[in-house]
Amino acid sequence: MKLKLSWYAINFINYAALFETSYCALTRSIELTAKTHKDWAQQDTKITRGDVYFIPSLQHPQRVLIFIKRAKQRKNNPHNDLNPVVLNYDPLAKINAAHTLQQLFILDPIPPHLAKDTPLFRDPQSGKPITQNQFLKCLRKCMRLVSEIPSAYIGTHSFRIGAVSALLRAGYPVSVLEFFAGWSTPSSARYNRCATQDQIALSNVLGAATSMESVEITALLLKHNISSAVLTPDNDEI
């Protein structure tokens, strides 16, 4: 998809960064987008430019930290809001959300004092937060343009399903994915911690995956009416 679209164009970079972050951070759509423009400011999962940190700097990052407010947090875990997603920076990888986020901040800059009030991903024309509906429409439009998979098989949750699939195939244990994807788990899991090196390794695996692997897997699951508790641990929308 990236090779067939103007991925880093100013009028598309917000969506490009949203696509890659959805995949590399294993997010639900509500964790990165708005339900509606009107309700975004009061949304529990609201995410802003101020929730993203480039380490050590925007110009020369090695890692990117994103403080994502998970829609389904682990029960009785006092550290729910203290565990950022850590993405490794590799501009040569096929998929690298850290690099695309850097391009977003460079191509669509804002004054630093407005970071906490500016949606992380915003509509290039209105400046308002991208909604779940806009996310889905853009994704399906892109799929029609590149003609890789029938767009009716594709949903915003395709990124999360495909990322989990790729990591399971790479041999990562479910216990690590539970933490990284923000799954609701038994109470004992609140003592589990995902080391920074684990998260960096995960982002490297996803960056080396085939560019359309996520949506291909989802299309096959939908086409054959396959249900897997491992690949779809949550009752999220597809």
C-alpha positions as CSV (number, residue, x, y, z in Angstrom):
1,M,0.0,0.0,0.0
2,K,2.8,2.4,0.9
3,L,4.4,2.1,-2.5
4,K,1.2,2.9,-4.3
5,L,0.0,5.9,-2.3
6,S,1.6,9.3,-1.5
7,W,2.3,8.1,2.0
8,Y,4.2,11.2,3.2
9,A,2.1,13.8,1.4
10,I,1.0,16.7,3.7
11,N,-2.7,15.9,3.0
12,F,-2.3,12.2,3.9
13,I,0.4,12.0,6.6
14,N,-2.1,12.0,9.4
15,Y,-3.8,9.0,8.0
16,A,-0.5,7.3,7.2
17,A,0.7,7.7,10.8
18,L,-2.7,6.5,12.1
19,F,-2.5,3.4,9.9
20,E,1.0,2.5,11.0
21,T,0.5,3.3,14.7
22,S,-2.7,1.2,14.8
23,Y,-0.6,-1.8,13.5
24,C,2.6,-1.3,15.5
25,A,0.9,-0.4,18.8
26,L,-1.9,-3.0,18.5
27,T,-4.5,-0.5,19.2
28,R,-8.3,-0.4,19.0
29,S,-9.7,2.4,16.8
30,I,-11.2,4.2,19.7
31,E,-7.8,4.5,21.3
32,L,-6.4,6.7,18.5
33,T,-9.5,8.3,17.0
34,A,-12.6,10.2,18.1
35,K,-16.1,8.8,18.4
36,T,-17.4,12.2,17.2
37,H,-15.8,15.6,16.8
38,K,-18.2,17.0,19.4
39,D,-17.4,14.5,22.2
40,W,-13.6,14.2,21.7
41,A,-12.6,16.6,24.4
42,Q,-14.4,14.5,27.0
43,Q,-13.5,11.1,25.6
44,D,-11.7,8.8,28.1
45,T,-9.3,7.5,25.4
46,K,-8.5,11.0,24.0
47,I,-5.0,11.1,22.6
48,T,-3.1,14.3,21.8
49,R,0.3,15.4,20.4
50,G,1.4,15.9,24.0
51,D,1.1,12.1,24.6
52,V,4.0,11.4,22.2
53,Y,7.7,11.7,23.1
54,F,10.6,11.4,20.7
55,I,13.7,10.0,22.5
56,P,16.1,11.8,22.6
57,S,14.7,14.4,20.1
58,L,12.3,14.8,17.2
59,Q,15.2,15.4,14.8
60,H,17.2,12.4,15.9
61,P,14.9,9.8,17.5
62,Q,15.9,6.4,18.6
63,R,12.6,5.5,20.2
64,V,9.1,6.9,20.4
65,L,7.0,6.7,23.5
66,I,3.2,6.9,23.2
67,F,1.0,7.1,26.3
68,I,-2.1,5.4,25.1
69,K,-5.2,5.3,27.2
70,R,-6.4,1.7,26.7
71,A,-10.1,1.2,26.2
72,K,-10.0,-2.0,28.2
73,Q,-7.5,-1.8,31.0
74,R,-6.3,-4.6,33.2
75,K,-8.4,-4.8,36.3
76,N,-6.9,-3.6,39.7
77,N,-3.7,-2.4,38.0
78,P,-2.6,0.9,39.4
79,H,0.0,1.3,36.6
80,N,-2.5,1.3,33.7
81,D,-1.7,4.9,32.8
82,L,2.0,4.7,33.4
83,N,3.0,2.2,30.7
84,P,3.7,3.8,27.4
85,V,4.0,1.9,24.1
86,V,7.7,2.0,23.0
87,L,8.4,2.0,19.3
88,N,11.8,1.5,17.8
89,Y,12.9,4.0,15.2
90,D,14.0,2.5,11.9
91,P,13.4,4.5,8.7
92,L,14.5,1.6,6.5
93,A,11.9,-0.8,7.8
94,K,8.9,-1.7,5.6
95,I,6.6,-0.5,8.4
96,N,7.8,1.8,11.1
97,A,5.3,3.9,13.1
98,A,8.1,5.8,14.9
99,H,9.4,7.1,11.6
100,T,6.0,8.0,10.2
101,L,5.1,9.7,13.5
102,Q,8.3,11.8,13.1
103,Q,7.2,12.8,9.6
104,L,3.8,13.7,10.9
105,F,5.2,16.1,13.5
106,I,7.6,17.6,10.9
107,L,5.0,18.0,8.1
108,D,2.1,19.0,10.3
109,P,3.7,21.0,13.0
110,I,1.9,22.8,15.9
111,P,3.1,25.3,18.5
112,P,4.4,23.3,21.6
113,H,2.0,25.0,24.0
114,L,-0.9,23.6,22.0
115,A,0.3,20.0,22.1
116,K,-2.1,18.8,24.9
117,D,-5.1,20.3,23.1
118,T,-4.3,19.1,19.6
119,P,-5.5,15.6,18.4
120,L,-2.6,13.3,17.6
121,F,-4.3,12.5,14.3
122,R,-6.3,15.3,12.8
123,D,-8.2,15.9,9.6
124,P,-5.9,17.7,7.2
125,Q,-8.6,20.1,6.1
126,S,-10.5,20.9,9.3
127,G,-7.9,20.3,11.9
128,K,-10.4,18.3,13.9
129,P,-9.7,14.9,15.3
130,I,-10.1,12.0,12.9
131,T,-13.2,10.0,13.8
132,Q,-13.6,6.3,13.8
133,N,-15.9,6.6,10.7
134,Q,-13.4,8.7,8.8
135,F,-10.7,6.2,9.7
136,L,-12.7,3.3,8.3
137,K,-13.8,5.2,5.1
138,C,-10.2,6.3,4.4
139,L,-8.9,2.8,4.9
140,R,-11.4,1.2,2.6
141,K,-10.9,3.9,0.0
142,C,-7.1,3.2,0.0
143,M,-7.8,-0.5,-0.4
144,R,-10.0,0.1,-3.4
145,L,-7.2,2.3,-4.9
146,V,-4.5,-0.3,-4.5
147,S,-6.9,-3.2,-5.3
148,E,-5.1,-5.7,-3.1
149,I,-8.1,-7.0,-1.1
150,P,-11.9,-6.3,-1.4
151,S,-12.5,-3.4,0.9
152,A,-15.6,-4.9,2.4
153,Y,-13.3,-7.4,4.2
154,I,-11.4,-4.6,5.8
155,G,-12.0,-2.9,9.1
156,T,-10.1,-0.7,11.5
157,H,-9.5,-3.7,13.7
158,S,-7.7,-5.4,10.9
159,F,-4.5,-3.7,12.0
160,R,-4.7,-5.1,15.6
161,I,-5.7,-8.6,14.4
162,G,-2.9,-8.7,11.9
163,A,-0.2,-7.4,14.3
164,V,-1.1,-10.1,16.9
165,S,-1.1,-12.7,14.2
166,A,2.4,-11.7,13.0
167,L,3.8,-11.7,16.6
168,L,2.3,-15.0,17.5
169,R,3.8,-16.5,14.3
170,A,7.1,-15.0,15.3
171,G,7.0,-16.9,18.6
172,Y,6.1,-14.2,21.1
173,P,4.3,-15.6,24.1
174,V,0.7,-14.5,24.8
175,S,1.7,-13.2,28.2
176,V,3.8,-10.5,26.5
177,L,1.1,-9.7,24.0
178,E,-1.4,-9.3,26.7
179,F,0.6,-6.5,28.2
180,F,1.6,-4.9,24.9
181,A,-2.0,-4.9,23.4
182,G,-3.7,-3.8,26.6
183,W,-5.9,-6.9,26.9
184,S,-8.1,-7.4,30.0
185,T,-6.5,-10.4,31.9
186,P,-6.8,-12.2,35.2
187,S,-5.8,-10.2,38.3
188,S,-2.4,-12.0,38.6
189,A,-1.3,-10.3,35.3
190,R,-1.2,-6.9,37.1
191,Y,2.2,-8.0,38.4
192,N,3.5,-8.6,34.8
193,R,5.7,-6.0,33.3
194,C,6.7,-5.8,29.6
195,A,10.4,-4.7,29.5
196,T,11.4,-1.9,27.2
197,Q,13.6,-4.3,25.2
198,D,10.6,-6.6,24.7
199,Q,8.6,-3.7,23.2
200,I,11.5,-2.7,20.9
201,A,11.9,-6.2,19.7
202,L,8.1,-6.4,19.0
203,S,8.2,-3.2,16.9
204,N,11.1,-4.6,15.0
205,V,9.2,-7.8,14.2
206,L,6.2,-5.8,13.0
207,G,8.4,-3.5,10.9
208,A,9.9,-6.5,9.0
209,A,6.5,-8.0,8.3
210,T,4.9,-8.0,4.8
211,S,3.2,-4.6,4.3
212,M,-0.3,-6.0,3.8
213,E,0.0,-9.0,6.1
214,S,-2.5,-7.6,8.6
215,V,-5.4,-7.0,6.2
216,E,-4.7,-10.3,4.3
217,I,-5.1,-12.3,7.5
218,T,-8.3,-10.5,8.4
219,A,-9.8,-10.9,5.0
220,L,-9.2,-14.7,5.1
221,L,-10.7,-14.9,8.6
222,L,-13.8,-13.0,7.4
223,K,-14.1,-14.8,4.1
224,H,-14.1,-18.3,5.7
225,N,-16.0,-17.2,8.8
226,I,-13.2,-18.3,11.1
227,S,-13.3,-17.3,14.7
228,S,-10.2,-17.5,16.9
229,A,-10.1,-16.5,20.6
230,V,-6.4,-16.1,20.3
231,L,-6.6,-13.6,17.5
232,T,-9.6,-11.7,18.7
233,P,-9.4,-11.6,22.5
234,D,-11.7,-8.6,22.8
235,N,-15.2,-7.9,21.6
236,D,-14.0,-4.9,19.6
237,E,-15.5,-3.7,16.4
238,I,-14.2,-5.0,13.0
